[in-house]
Structures are given as C-alpha cells and as structure tokens.
Amino acid sequence: MHVSFYGAVREVTGSFHTLTTENETILFDCGLFQGRRKETEAKNKVLAVDPKIFANVVLSHAHIDHSGRLPLVVKEGFTGQIYCSRATAAASAYLLRDSAKIQEGDASYLNYKTAKSFLAKVRSGDGKVAISAQDLQEIKTLLKSGDHGLRDEVIEKLLRQHHLEVIAPLYSMEEVENALACFQGIPYNETVTIGRGVNCTFYEAGHILGSAMSLISCENGSRRRNILYSGDVGRFDKPIIKNPNLVFAEEHRHVDLLILESTYGNRLHGPIGDMKDRLREVLCETFDRGGSVIIPAFAYGRTQELLYFLHELYLSGEVPAMPVYVDSPLATQITHVFGEHPETYDRETHEVFLRRGLNPFDFSQLKFVQGIEESMALNRDQRSHIVLAGSGMCEGGRVLHHLRHKIHDERNTVLIVGYMGKNTFGRHLQEVGEKYAEEGRSGAPPVVRFFNKDYPLRARVVTLGGFSAHADRDELLRFLRESNLIIEKIALVHGEEDQTLAFAETLRGVGYRVTVPWHGQSVNIP
C-alpha cells in the first residue's frame, strides 16, 4: 500500500493525492492549480492519473484548489462516489457551478480577443496601416451582442475557418452537474465504506464550514493501517465553526501516515483576540478620512467571517455603521449555506447570536449586490462604505472593478484578509502597497497594471493576517501536541517550498519522522 502525491506538492494549489491498496486506488481531493494563466492552464488540463482507475474520491472541503477539477475527473471516465461532509456537498454545488461559469466566460473572452485581433490585422493589411475607428466598430458589431455579450458561435466559426486556436473551457456546466450527482454527504464522526476493506471517517478540520480531516482505515486480515489526510487545518478559537478535532476514536489513534498541510509552516498569525480590534481600527481610520474599504474576500468562509465581525462591531457601536455590500453572487449563495448548517457553529456563535434570535450573517446595514448594473453603480459611489467582493486573490471577478475606481484615492483602504498565492495580482498588490507604506508613502505612488492599464496605488494596503483560515506554525504544532494521535510518519504538502521545508525541520526537531514529497513521489505504508 502506498500514497502518491501529484498536486499541492511544494506549492499551495492543485491538491491531488492517491492511496493505492492491493485492490484499488482512492483519490484525495482534485483541486485546480491557481496562478499565472499560461502555467496553470497546462497543469489543469492534464490529470496525473487516469480517472478510470479511481474507486472513489475523498474530498476534504469545497475550496476550488481542492475540488475544482472533480468535473474533469468525471468527464474523463470516473464512475465512483465523491465522499465529503454534508456542508461540503452543499457548498460544492455552488462553487463548481461558479467555476464552470468563470471558465466558460474566460474561454469566450479569449476567443473574442483572438478573433478581434485577427480581423484588425486583416483590415489593416497586417499592420501596415492603422485601423480606422469605423473598421474597429464594424469588427465589434460583428463579434459582440450589445455592450457585454459575445457572439460565441460567430467567433468560433471564424476561428475554425481560419485555422486559429479555439480555447475551450476545462469543463461545462453540464459536466459539473454530472459530477455533483456523484457527491455523497456524510456526517462527521460516522464511518463509511469507500473500498474493499477501506473505510473513511470525517473529523472536524476547523478550516471552513464543512472542512474535514479524513481518517482512512485499511484492514487486511488482522492488520489495520490508518492514513489521516488533514486537508486544510484551521485556527483555534476562531468564530463560527468549531476547532480542529483533537480527540480521535480509539481505533483511529495510531496513524501510519499523516498527510499534513503546511501553508504557514514557518509563519505566525496575530492573536485571534486582536482580529476584531484591528478590523475596527482600520475601519475607523478609513472612515475618518472619508474613504471606503475594499476587501478582496473568498466567497466561502472569509466573507462570512467578516460579516460576523462586522455584525458584532455594529451591535456594540464600535464603528460608524456604514453600508456593507457583498458584491459576489457566489458569496451570497454560500452565505445561505452557512445559514442552513447551524449544527456546525461553535458555542460562541450560539451564545452571541442564535440564542438572541439573531442571524450572524444578516443586519440592517448589509446588502447583497444582485446584478452587474448595481455593482457598476456601487463602483461610482463616493460615499464611505465597505465592499466585500470576489475574487480573494484578485485574479478576476468584481473586486477588480472596485479597485479600478478606488485605488487612486488615498482616502481608501484595500484590506487584505487572506492568503495571496505566488504570481497572483493580489500578492503583487499586497507587496507593492506594503513597500510603499514602509517607505513612509513618500514620493510617487507605485503603479499597478490590470485590465491592460496602469493605475497609481494611492490607497492604503493593509494586511490583517489573523483572518487566515489556515493554522500557522504553532497552531499546527498544537494540533500534533494536543491531539491523542500516535503518528508514525508525516508527509508535508500544501505549502510553498520554503514554508514546507522550514516546517519539516521544526517537526524533526521535536522528534517526528517527516518527508517532503516531490511531484509524483510515493510513500510506502508497510
């Protein structure tokens, strides 16, 4: 029996690991790689293992870097079941449909750009003369329907006619529906059979609503072998959801291999207790300047956590009760999922909100933005407000339009409340903004480029690391130290190489046997 590692190996996104027994192969997660388009496009199209050999899939949680390629697995021949917690099954329906919509939209736009460029070249004689405004308008009329719609059939026919590349989405909405039919939601702490002699039990991971550590128990005669896949481990004592599980069933205590995330393997977050106070400070300082706060927020988890804190701050009167807008259709849908699963809430949420008859994620100043026109009107609103908009790493979505209208104004604040992956626009914005602040905000502001245009970054960029949904180094150590597990060996995944290698040394220093696998490497379990 062995575990092989094909994604989120010495990097953060694209989780994909397999367990192979004498009888079959089980897949742990199947996430999208995220980062530079060209690099991730090639990675996402090719699955490291033929899906036809998978008996079943175990999904740790619904985040797209863990679930985003499951429709591709089903599309390419997988016929088993996808096991996950009940909340993860509910959330995955929204996230995967949104993923398909984004991919279809991206493919449509790229094909439009290719067709437009080709026709412009033809009209200008391969660039020998400048294309006229009339020619350009005629091209747009041919390829576009109204201000925002594209004539996809016309565009594809043109590209094929002239032997130009046609970009196709990774999967369609129909293929997402096929994948969702494979989902099986399982309660925490209940055991389900996922293969011959192979059982799975989900334990709370504390990362986001529905996130689970997956305890895989393989029995061969009198010998039991346990593999624990952590998925993403959450922080302790955060609001809404429960802490990472520390007490495992007696038959699960002895773990032959722990597959453990290491996103923040060499970093420490601010104290949980400081998060609300720091948020209050940023909001008050921005409102005192007459500005607005733009928060790139992941639709699943981070948005709801921020709404929870904002609701508390407004109830206590600690900040001016400015309007709060959630400008993300996906976040709106996921917030409803949170409302449908109060059984997963921690004690504090019950005491602060539920026992008082209050919904943590609904208050009078809160508005969920519905359509594009409403979002565009909000872009132009100069009155102080808070916007939580997707995407979390600023790689697309409505947040870019809010940034386009707001980052040139020094009264405003861009509040970073989550992990920004390497090579994402969010990471770039974070780094140049913080550097400008370290230099005393003197001299010309840095310039950032998106939507093919340069923008001066005069708005303040503030990072509140305590909002991370990932455990930091000490919290990962706390999980290992305070749980009742006896661990034979640890394989570290889901971390940029410097974080993972540093954490491996930390773990070895306290007596653990640790490996940091390479892509495609296997670890045998005797």
C-alpha atoms as one frame of an Amber mdcrd trajectory, in Angstrom:
protein
   0.000   0.000   0.000   1.290   3.467  -0.849   0.285   7.127  -1.135   1.382
   9.158  -4.170   1.487  12.953  -4.419   0.636  14.820  -7.628  -0.651  18.276
  -6.626  -0.079  20.891  -3.913   3.397  19.381  -3.614   5.942  22.054  -2.661
   3.255  24.514  -3.752  -0.155  25.527  -2.433  -2.835  24.879  -5.044  -3.993
  21.848  -7.015  -4.358  19.257  -4.236  -4.287  15.732  -5.719  -3.080  12.641
  -3.829  -3.813   8.942  -4.303  -3.968   5.960  -1.973  -3.311   2.618  -3.682
  -4.141  -0.608  -1.877  -3.942  -4.209  -3.052  -7.420  -3.831  -4.514  -7.936
  -0.283  -5.760  -6.992   3.392  -5.818  -8.684   6.177  -3.828  -8.231   9.850
  -4.745  -7.813  12.531  -2.050  -9.014  15.885  -3.431  -8.751  17.094  -7.009
  -8.151  20.834  -6.999  -7.454  23.500  -9.568  -3.994  24.973  -9.851  -4.165
  28.751  -9.479  -1.657  31.389 -10.560  -0.374  32.625 -13.922  -2.829  31.695
 -16.669  -0.381  30.016 -19.038   1.295  27.932 -16.325  -1.885  26.807 -14.625
  -3.790  26.178 -17.854  -1.396  23.414 -18.865  -1.409  21.877 -15.371  -5.180
  21.862 -15.077  -5.849  20.210 -18.422  -3.830  17.076 -17.725  -4.669  14.707
 -14.872  -1.663  12.870 -13.472  -3.606   9.599 -13.173  -6.320   8.151 -15.410
  -9.597   8.738 -13.509 -10.982   5.402 -14.670  -8.835   3.617 -12.069 -10.254
   5.524  -9.071 -12.707   3.515  -7.000 -13.877   6.627  -5.098 -12.859  10.160
  -4.156 -12.490  11.652  -0.677 -12.948  15.438  -0.687 -11.645  17.400   2.304
 -13.580  20.621   1.618 -15.160  22.688  -1.126 -12.470  25.275  -1.877 -11.667
  25.194  -5.590  -7.967  24.448  -5.062  -9.189  21.161  -3.543 -12.352  20.436
  -5.561 -12.062  22.356  -8.823 -11.082  19.531 -11.176 -13.632  16.972  -9.995
 -15.894  17.632 -13.019 -12.896  16.854 -15.231 -12.363  13.566 -13.382 -15.986
  12.583 -14.024 -15.772  13.834 -17.612 -12.796  11.544 -18.245 -14.355   8.343
 -17.004 -14.614   8.260 -13.198 -17.714   6.297 -12.140 -17.404   6.129  -8.340
 -18.654   8.303  -5.496 -17.262  11.564  -4.105 -17.405  11.398  -0.292 -17.356
  14.577   1.796 -19.169  16.219   4.699 -22.761  17.344   4.198 -21.905  21.055
   4.276 -19.118  20.487   1.738 -21.558  18.734  -0.600 -23.953  21.697  -0.352
 -21.241  24.312  -0.900 -19.553  22.410  -3.739 -22.690  22.710  -5.848 -22.326
  26.491  -5.848 -18.547  26.640  -6.139 -18.265  24.182  -9.024 -21.073  25.821
 -10.987 -19.348  29.155 -10.462 -16.057  27.627 -11.627 -17.669  26.388 -14.841
 -19.237  29.799 -15.429 -15.882  31.530 -14.988 -14.104  29.093 -17.289 -16.756
  29.397 -19.978 -16.560  33.186 -19.697 -12.755  33.219 -19.839 -12.711  30.958
 -22.901 -15.326  33.118 -24.625 -13.368  36.307 -23.928 -10.024  34.864 -25.099
 -11.617  33.633 -28.315 -13.109  37.081 -28.840  -9.702  38.711 -28.376  -8.137
  36.332 -30.915 -10.890  36.947 -33.459 -10.797  40.701 -32.944  -7.005  40.801
 -33.336  -7.174  38.666 -36.490  -9.830  40.836 -38.142  -7.993  44.012 -37.186
  -4.855  42.639 -38.826  -6.758  41.780 -41.975  -8.388  45.211 -42.146  -5.058
  46.972 -41.630  -3.103  44.848 -44.090  -1.081  43.016 -41.416  -0.474  46.231
 -39.534   0.821  48.233 -42.493  -1.793  50.929 -41.918  -3.595  51.994 -38.774
  -7.054  50.533 -38.428  -9.776  53.148 -38.568 -12.310  53.719 -35.822 -15.057
  52.730 -38.286 -13.344  49.398 -39.058 -12.863  48.721 -35.369 -16.529  49.432
 -34.673 -17.595  47.115 -37.500 -15.447  44.324 -36.025 -17.014  44.806 -32.603
 -20.503  44.791 -34.113 -19.749  41.510 -35.862 -18.359  39.822 -32.740 -20.366
  41.386 -29.911 -24.011  41.420 -28.967 -24.799  44.613 -27.084 -22.296  46.116
 -24.639 -21.318  42.906 -22.811 -22.492  39.879 -24.818 -20.323  37.980 -27.283
 -21.440  36.118 -30.401 -19.718  32.863 -29.471 -20.953  30.863 -32.463 -19.812
  33.533 -34.924 -16.446  33.825 -33.180 -15.812  30.074 -33.092 -16.814  29.658
 -36.741 -14.419  32.450 -37.742 -11.528  30.958 -35.758 -12.019  27.481 -37.178
 -12.432  28.832 -40.687  -9.015  30.463 -40.487  -7.355  27.627 -38.526  -6.883
  29.737 -35.422  -6.803  28.269 -31.903 -10.181  27.887 -30.223  -9.986  27.969
 -26.433 -12.357  25.546 -24.704 -13.307  25.626 -21.005 -11.911  22.874 -18.801
 -15.471  21.653 -18.317 -19.008  22.794 -18.964 -21.966  23.446 -16.678 -23.475
  20.134 -17.799 -20.295  18.322 -16.763 -20.478  19.996 -13.343 -23.996  18.625
 -12.903 -22.713  15.154 -13.811 -20.045  15.469 -11.118 -22.481  16.739  -8.489
 -24.572  13.603  -8.995 -21.595  11.632  -7.602 -21.454  13.526  -4.275 -22.302
  11.730  -1.045 -22.566  13.918   2.073 -21.510  12.087   5.242 -21.914  13.332
   8.856 -18.809  13.949  10.954 -17.640  11.024  13.091 -19.588   8.455  11.074
 -17.737   5.736   9.174 -18.474   4.890   5.553 -17.004   2.153   3.340 -15.160
   3.621   0.346 -13.423   0.485  -0.974 -12.790  -3.171  -0.306 -11.526  -3.211
   3.260 -11.234   0.600   3.211 -13.298   2.888   5.475 -13.405   6.658   5.889
 -14.346   8.763   8.916 -14.542  12.558   8.769 -13.352  14.703  11.694 -13.723
  18.488  12.032 -10.766  20.350  10.482 -11.819  23.843  11.626 -10.804  25.459
   8.329 -14.149  26.415   6.764 -17.728  25.243   7.113 -17.726  21.535   6.265
 -13.951  21.084   6.147 -12.825  17.664   7.307  -9.805  15.633   8.191 -10.234
  12.252   6.518  -9.224   9.186   8.527  -8.806   6.307   6.094  -8.667   2.898
   7.743  -7.467  -0.072   5.686  -7.900  -3.571   7.041  -6.038  -6.592   5.722
  -6.613  -9.608   7.917  -5.685  -8.708  11.470  -3.612  -5.675  10.399  -5.182
  -2.200  10.435  -3.391   0.721   8.833  -4.577   4.296   9.257  -3.890   7.252
   6.981  -5.019  10.696   8.104  -5.366  13.357   5.416  -5.622  16.735   7.127
  -6.959  18.723   4.178  -6.564  22.321   5.358  -6.285  22.721   9.127  -7.992
  25.739  10.670  -7.103  28.008  13.532  -8.167  27.505  17.125 -10.774  29.713
  18.819 -11.980  31.464  15.676 -15.670  32.376  15.441 -18.469  30.462  13.725
 -17.046  26.965  13.260 -15.592  24.524  15.746 -11.910  23.993  16.484  -9.856
  21.336  14.713 -10.659  17.963  16.243  -8.204  16.705  18.846  -9.904  13.557
  20.141  -9.971  10.660  17.683 -11.676   7.300  18.171  -9.505   4.680  19.835
  -9.232   2.611  16.657  -8.009   5.683  14.770  -5.385   6.926  17.209  -2.443
   5.089  15.679  -1.698   6.827  12.368   0.762   5.188   9.987   0.917   8.258
   7.735  -0.330  11.791   8.366  -0.629  13.883   5.187  -0.419  17.371   6.674
  -0.780  20.811   5.148   1.996  23.384   5.686   0.689  26.639   4.173   2.039
  28.683   7.095   4.688  26.230   8.239   7.151  28.994   9.085   4.851  31.888
   9.930   2.811  33.082  12.875  -0.545  34.862  12.738  -1.649  37.618  15.043
  -3.652  36.556  18.079  -7.281  35.647  17.397  -8.402  38.127  20.035  -6.784
  41.014  18.136  -8.621  40.405  14.875 -11.791  42.322  15.666  -9.843  45.184
  17.283  -7.545  45.536  14.266 -10.530  45.472  11.932 -12.173  48.195  13.993
  -9.031  50.338  13.796  -8.779  50.036  10.015 -12.449  50.832   9.511 -12.439
  53.861  11.828  -9.233  55.289  10.319 -10.606  54.918   6.790 -13.997  56.408
   7.625 -12.287  59.326   9.399 -10.543  60.074   6.079 -13.878  59.909   4.283
 -12.830  56.775   2.445 -14.144  53.320   1.682 -12.753  49.862   2.455 -12.395
  47.359  -0.385 -11.912  43.774   0.779 -10.970  41.066  -1.732 -12.642  38.138
   0.002 -13.060  34.472  -0.713 -16.732  33.705  -1.129 -16.561  30.662   1.113
 -15.512  31.258   4.709 -13.775  34.599   4.690 -16.801  36.622   3.619 -18.993
  35.059   6.308 -16.326  35.517   8.980 -16.034  39.211   8.145 -19.813  39.618
   8.216 -19.806  38.006  11.670 -17.244  40.528  12.994 -18.895  43.499  11.299
 -22.228  42.496  12.808 -20.629  42.353  16.268 -18.947  45.747  15.798 -22.188
  47.331  14.630 -24.161  45.805  17.512 -21.675  47.258  20.017 -21.497  50.630
  18.255 -17.701  50.476  18.000 -17.562  51.695  14.391 -19.738  54.052  12.339
 -22.491  51.922  10.803 -21.580  52.491   7.163 -23.252  50.409   4.436 -21.744
  46.956   3.857 -22.006  45.421   0.386 -21.331  41.817  -0.556 -20.639  42.072
  -4.284 -20.315  38.429  -5.192 -23.180  36.219  -6.365 -21.257  33.193  -5.152
 -20.696  34.652  -1.671 -24.415  35.397  -1.469 -25.239  31.763  -2.234 -22.613
  30.401   0.159 -23.895  32.633   2.963 -27.229  30.835   2.584 -25.367  27.508
   3.010 -23.939  28.801   6.292 -27.452  29.669   7.424 -28.605  26.116   6.670
 -25.964  24.417   8.833 -26.146  25.904  12.360 -25.225  22.464  13.759 -21.629
  23.201  12.741 -21.404  26.512  14.663 -19.265  26.842  17.747 -20.561  27.714
  21.220 -19.733  31.424  20.938 -21.857  31.844  17.805 -24.795  30.234  19.561
 -24.370  32.499  22.595 -23.752  35.790  20.753 -26.345  35.415  18.016 -28.598
  32.356  17.883 -29.849  32.488  21.481 -30.744  36.146  20.929 -32.735  35.271
  17.803 -30.172  36.933  15.512 -28.745  35.698  12.234 -24.944  36.209  12.345
 -24.910  36.953   8.613 -27.744  39.465   8.330 -28.070  43.014   9.705 -29.726
  46.241   8.594 -26.637  47.845   7.027 -25.882  44.742   4.935 -26.861  44.489
   1.283 -26.143  41.668  -1.158 -25.479  43.174  -4.590 -27.553  41.411  -7.228
 -26.769  42.383 -10.820 -23.936  43.923 -12.807 -25.719  47.268 -13.109 -25.980
  47.525  -9.324 -22.308  46.603  -8.994 -21.308  49.257 -11.528 -23.317  51.886
  -9.667 -21.516  50.911  -6.469 -18.167  51.362  -8.245 -19.035  55.013  -8.749
 -20.373  55.628  -5.226 -18.068  58.115  -3.487 -19.702  57.815  -0.068 -17.929
  55.799   2.614 -18.815  52.121   2.576 -17.385  48.608   2.848 -17.266  46.241
  -0.130 -16.527  42.534   0.130 -16.019  41.291  -3.407 -14.583  38.287  -5.227
 -12.111  37.015  -6.089  -9.992  36.544  -2.982  -6.643  36.665  -4.800  -7.718
  39.474  -7.173  -7.271  37.258 -10.207 -10.659  38.216 -11.603 -14.169  38.990
 -10.513 -15.893  42.163  -9.407 -13.205  43.225  -6.937 -11.007  44.357  -9.840
 -13.656  46.860 -10.928 -13.887  48.263  -7.394 -10.102  48.551  -7.292 -10.076
  50.288 -10.670 -12.342  53.003  -9.300 -10.849  53.271  -5.811  -7.091  52.612
  -5.635  -6.111  56.036  -6.987  -7.664  57.749  -3.926  -5.523  57.912  -0.771
  -8.625  58.087   1.433  -9.490  54.474   0.620  -8.112  51.226   2.026  -7.569
  47.870   0.356  -7.825  45.361   3.177  -6.049  42.031   2.616  -7.553  39.373
   4.870  -6.414  36.120   3.268  -3.590  34.237   1.665  -2.374  35.645  -1.655
  -0.694  32.955  -3.754   2.531  33.481  -5.622   2.151  35.123  -9.041  -1.341
  36.402  -8.300  -2.323  40.039  -8.710  -3.364  40.075  -5.067   0.164  39.159
  -3.954   1.626  41.883  -6.200  -0.810  44.480  -4.857  -0.006  43.436  -1.298
   3.763  43.600  -1.785   3.968  46.945  -3.585   1.414  48.540  -1.250   3.238
  47.429   1.883   6.591  48.523   0.462   5.189  51.987  -0.252   3.928  52.166
   3.354   7.334  51.075   4.712   8.919  53.921   2.736   6.621  56.378   4.508
   4.325  56.775   1.491   6.758  59.373   0.169   7.354  60.156  -3.462   5.304
  58.984  -6.414   2.945  56.120  -5.613   3.673  52.704  -7.118   1.878  51.786
 -10.311  -0.040  48.535 -10.740  -1.299  47.211 -14.043  -4.535  45.356 -14.680
  -7.215  45.497 -17.363  -4.309  46.457 -19.661  -3.954  49.831 -17.963  -1.662
  51.377 -15.324  -3.158  52.691 -12.078  -1.418  54.674  -9.307  -1.769  52.851
  -5.984  -2.523  55.742  -3.634  -4.985  53.807  -1.489  -3.546  52.254   1.640
  -2.973  48.500   1.550  -3.351  46.835   4.949  -2.936  43.138   5.723  -4.728
  41.533   8.656  -3.093  38.108   8.762  -5.101  36.894  11.717  -8.077  36.307
   9.443  -6.362  33.415   7.750  -8.371  30.197   7.760  -5.129  28.198   7.924
  -3.355  27.242  11.124   0.068  28.841  11.499   3.208  27.001  12.584   2.413
  26.983  16.286  -1.211  26.003  15.741  -0.153  23.053  13.583   2.212  22.056
  16.363  -0.605  22.464  18.854  -2.753  20.065  16.844   0.026  17.483  16.841
   0.879  18.005  20.506  -2.625  18.130  21.981  -4.391  15.509  19.878  -4.463
  11.926  21.108  -2.807  10.661  17.930   0.271   8.437  17.782   1.921   9.270
  14.461   4.489   7.096  12.722   5.326   9.416   9.814   4.285  12.784   8.363
   4.229  13.842   4.700   4.021  17.614   4.276   2.009  19.075   1.399   0.085
  22.266   0.508   2.803  24.827   1.167   5.272  26.862  -0.839   8.599  25.107
  -0.705  10.264  27.461   1.755   7.374  27.098   4.209   7.210  23.325   3.878
  10.941  22.713   4.244  11.179  25.005   7.265   8.247  23.237   8.921   9.802
  19.866   8.201  12.903  20.932  10.128  10.742  22.156  13.000   8.946  18.822
  13.182  12.149  16.822  13.016  13.464  18.943  15.838  10.638  17.725  18.086
  11.022  14.095  17.131   8.745  13.411  14.152   9.711  11.410  11.068   8.962
  13.730   8.158   9.134  13.595   4.383   8.540  16.399   1.895   7.500  14.601
  -1.293   8.241  15.706  -4.823   5.630  15.631  -7.560   4.907  12.005  -8.413
   6.748  10.583  -5.415   5.180   7.769  -3.377   5.402   6.891   0.294   5.061
   3.199   1.141   2.993   2.098   4.133   4.228  -1.355   5.164
